[in-house]
Amino acid sequence: MIRRYFFYNIIIVFLVLQLAGCQMREEELISCDETYQNKEQIETSDSVKNNNLIYVYITGCVKNPGVYQIKKDERLIRVVELAGGFTSKASEECVNLASKLEDGTHIRILSKKQYKKSSEGAACEGKSKTSDLININTASEEELCSLAGIGENKASSIVEYRRSKGLFKSIEDIKNVSGIGDAVFDKIKEYIIV
């Protein structure tokens, strides 16, 4: 009889432990589910944040050239600040610090000597060009004509090439345009971006 009670007590203790274990597992599952949902919300908010961020590459006459992450609607002045500001050699005359930037933009801050050399053919004229570089994917024929070795016919060919073949993927692609060879490219390569 004592054995029977002892055996029943062991079964009851075992069942109580099992029920307690199930209750704890259920609480753990609920806790895990809440953690997973919180993680999903954090990841979603991170992806929303990342959609508002862009990367830009700044080189030339800044103290710390490199790739910087900024908010989508920030201006060039912010990137220059992140890069430690201009060096003493920088030519600030035609750098439009108020210009908005796009993801993947390469900004090259010219030295005073480089600026003087580029200004011989075309004065700055207050145009809002990022660090005086011309984006060959968006420039008008008039802007393209300001480049050394690019006249009206070549500028027109560049615009027509963009319409028919699509945007340039690199500055070297401009050599695919009829009439623009290595000699012309060497004259303009320091003054163009995509």
C-alpha positions as CSV (number, residue, x, y, z in Angstrom):
1,M,0.0,0.0,0.0
2,I,2.8,2.4,0.9
3,R,4.5,1.5,-2.3
4,R,1.3,2.4,-4.2
5,Y,1.1,5.8,-2.5
6,F,4.7,6.4,-3.1
7,F,4.3,5.5,-6.8
8,Y,1.2,7.8,-7.1
9,N,3.1,10.7,-5.5
10,I,6.0,10.3,-7.9
11,I,3.5,10.3,-10.9
12,I,1.8,13.4,-9.4
13,V,5.1,15.2,-8.9
14,F,6.1,14.3,-12.4
15,L,2.8,15.6,-13.9
16,V,3.1,18.9,-11.9
17,L,6.7,19.3,-13.2
18,Q,5.6,18.6,-16.7
19,L,2.7,21.2,-16.5
20,A,5.1,23.8,-14.9
21,G,7.6,23.1,-17.7
22,C,4.9,23.5,-20.4
23,Q,3.8,26.8,-18.8
24,M,7.4,28.0,-18.8
25,R,7.9,26.9,-22.4
26,E,4.7,28.7,-23.4
27,E,6.0,31.9,-21.7
28,E,9.4,31.5,-23.4
29,L,7.7,31.1,-26.8
30,I,5.6,34.2,-26.2
31,S,8.7,36.1,-25.1
32,C,10.6,34.8,-28.2
33,D,7.7,35.8,-30.4
34,E,7.7,39.3,-28.9
35,T,11.5,39.6,-29.3
36,Y,11.2,38.5,-32.9
37,Q,8.4,41.1,-33.6
38,N,10.6,43.8,-31.9
39,K,13.5,42.7,-34.0
40,E,11.4,42.9,-37.2
41,Q,10.2,46.4,-36.2
42,I,13.8,47.5,-35.6
43,E,15.0,46.0,-38.9
44,T,12.1,47.8,-40.7
45,S,12.9,51.1,-39.0
46,D,16.6,50.5,-40.0
47,S,15.6,49.9,-43.6
48,V,13.5,53.1,-43.6
49,K,16.5,55.0,-42.1
50,N,18.8,53.4,-44.8
51,N,16.5,54.6,-47.5
52,N,17.1,58.1,-46.3
53,L,20.9,57.8,-46.5
54,I,23.2,58.2,-49.4
55,Y,26.9,57.7,-50.0
56,V,29.1,60.3,-51.6
57,Y,32.9,60.3,-52.4
58,I,34.9,63.4,-52.0
59,T,38.5,63.8,-53.1
60,G,40.9,66.6,-53.9
61,C,41.7,69.5,-51.7
62,V,39.9,68.4,-48.5
63,K,41.7,67.3,-45.3
64,N,40.1,63.8,-45.1
65,P,39.1,62.5,-48.6
66,G,36.8,59.5,-48.6
67,V,33.3,58.0,-48.8
68,Y,30.8,59.6,-46.5
69,Q,27.3,58.6,-45.5
70,I,24.8,61.5,-45.3
71,K,21.1,62.1,-45.3
72,K,19.4,62.2,-48.7
73,D,18.6,66.0,-48.6
74,E,21.9,67.2,-47.2
75,R,24.0,69.7,-49.0
76,L,27.7,69.7,-50.2
77,I,28.7,71.8,-47.2
78,R,27.9,68.8,-44.9
79,V,30.3,66.5,-46.8
80,V,33.0,69.1,-46.8
81,E,32.6,69.4,-43.0
82,L,32.7,65.6,-42.6
83,A,35.9,65.6,-44.7
84,G,37.6,68.0,-42.3
85,G,37.1,71.1,-44.4
86,F,39.1,72.5,-47.3
87,T,42.9,72.4,-47.4
88,S,44.9,75.7,-47.9
89,K,45.3,74.7,-51.6
90,A,41.6,74.4,-52.3
91,S,39.9,76.7,-54.7
92,E,36.6,77.5,-53.1
93,E,35.5,80.1,-55.8
94,C,33.2,77.8,-57.8
95,V,32.3,75.1,-55.2
96,N,28.6,75.4,-54.7
97,L,28.3,74.4,-51.0
98,A,24.5,74.7,-51.2
99,S,24.1,72.0,-53.9
100,K,22.2,68.9,-53.1
101,L,23.9,65.6,-53.7
102,E,22.8,62.3,-55.1
103,D,23.8,58.8,-54.1
104,G,27.1,57.7,-55.6
105,T,28.3,61.3,-56.4
106,H,32.0,61.8,-56.7
107,I,33.0,65.4,-55.7
108,R,36.5,66.5,-56.6
109,I,37.6,69.8,-55.0
110,L,40.1,71.4,-57.3
111,S,43.2,73.2,-56.2
112,K,43.7,76.9,-57.1
113,K,46.1,75.8,-59.8
114,Q,43.7,73.3,-61.3
115,Y,40.9,75.8,-61.1
116,K,42.9,78.4,-62.9
117,K,43.8,76.0,-65.6
118,S,40.2,74.9,-66.1
119,S,39.0,78.5,-66.0
120,E,41.1,79.5,-69.1
121,G,38.5,78.1,-71.5
122,A,35.3,78.9,-69.5
123,A,34.9,81.2,-66.5
124,C,32.8,80.0,-63.6
125,E,30.0,82.5,-64.3
126,G,28.3,81.6,-61.0
127,K,27.0,78.3,-62.4
128,S,26.0,75.9,-59.7
129,K,28.3,72.9,-60.6
130,T,29.5,70.6,-57.9
131,S,33.2,71.6,-57.4
132,D,33.2,72.9,-61.0
133,L,32.9,69.4,-62.5
134,I,30.5,68.6,-65.3
135,N,28.2,65.6,-65.0
136,I,28.2,64.2,-68.5
137,N,24.9,62.4,-67.8
138,T,23.0,65.5,-67.1
139,A,24.9,68.5,-68.6
140,S,23.4,70.6,-71.3
141,E,25.1,71.1,-74.6
142,E,26.1,74.6,-73.4
143,E,27.8,73.1,-70.3
144,L,29.5,70.4,-72.3
145,C,30.9,73.1,-74.7
146,S,32.7,74.7,-71.7
147,L,35.0,71.6,-71.7
148,A,38.3,71.9,-73.6
149,G,38.2,70.2,-76.9
150,I,34.3,69.9,-76.9
151,G,32.6,72.1,-79.5
152,E,29.0,72.3,-80.5
153,N,29.1,69.2,-82.7
154,K,30.7,67.0,-80.1
155,A,28.4,68.3,-77.4
156,S,25.4,67.5,-79.6
157,S,26.9,64.0,-80.2
158,I,27.2,63.5,-76.4
159,V,23.6,64.4,-75.8
160,E,22.4,62.3,-78.7
161,Y,24.5,59.3,-77.4
162,R,22.8,59.6,-74.0
163,R,19.3,59.6,-75.6
164,S,20.0,56.6,-77.9
165,K,22.3,54.5,-75.8
166,G,21.5,55.5,-72.2
167,L,23.6,57.1,-69.5
168,F,27.3,56.8,-69.2
169,K,28.4,54.3,-66.5
170,S,31.9,55.8,-66.1
171,I,33.7,58.9,-67.5
172,E,35.7,56.6,-69.8
173,D,32.5,55.7,-71.6
174,I,32.5,59.2,-73.2
175,K,35.1,57.8,-75.6
176,N,32.3,55.7,-77.2
177,V,30.9,58.9,-78.6
178,S,32.0,59.6,-82.2
179,G,34.8,62.2,-82.4
180,I,36.0,61.8,-78.8
181,G,39.2,59.8,-78.6
182,D,42.0,59.5,-76.1
183,A,43.4,63.0,-76.8
184,V,40.2,64.8,-76.1
185,F,39.5,62.5,-73.1
186,D,42.9,63.3,-71.6
187,K,42.0,67.0,-71.8
188,I,38.6,66.7,-70.0
189,K,38.9,63.7,-67.7
190,E,39.8,65.8,-64.7
191,Y,36.7,68.0,-65.2
192,I,33.9,65.5,-65.7
193,I,31.9,63.1,-63.5
194,V,29.0,60.7,-64.0
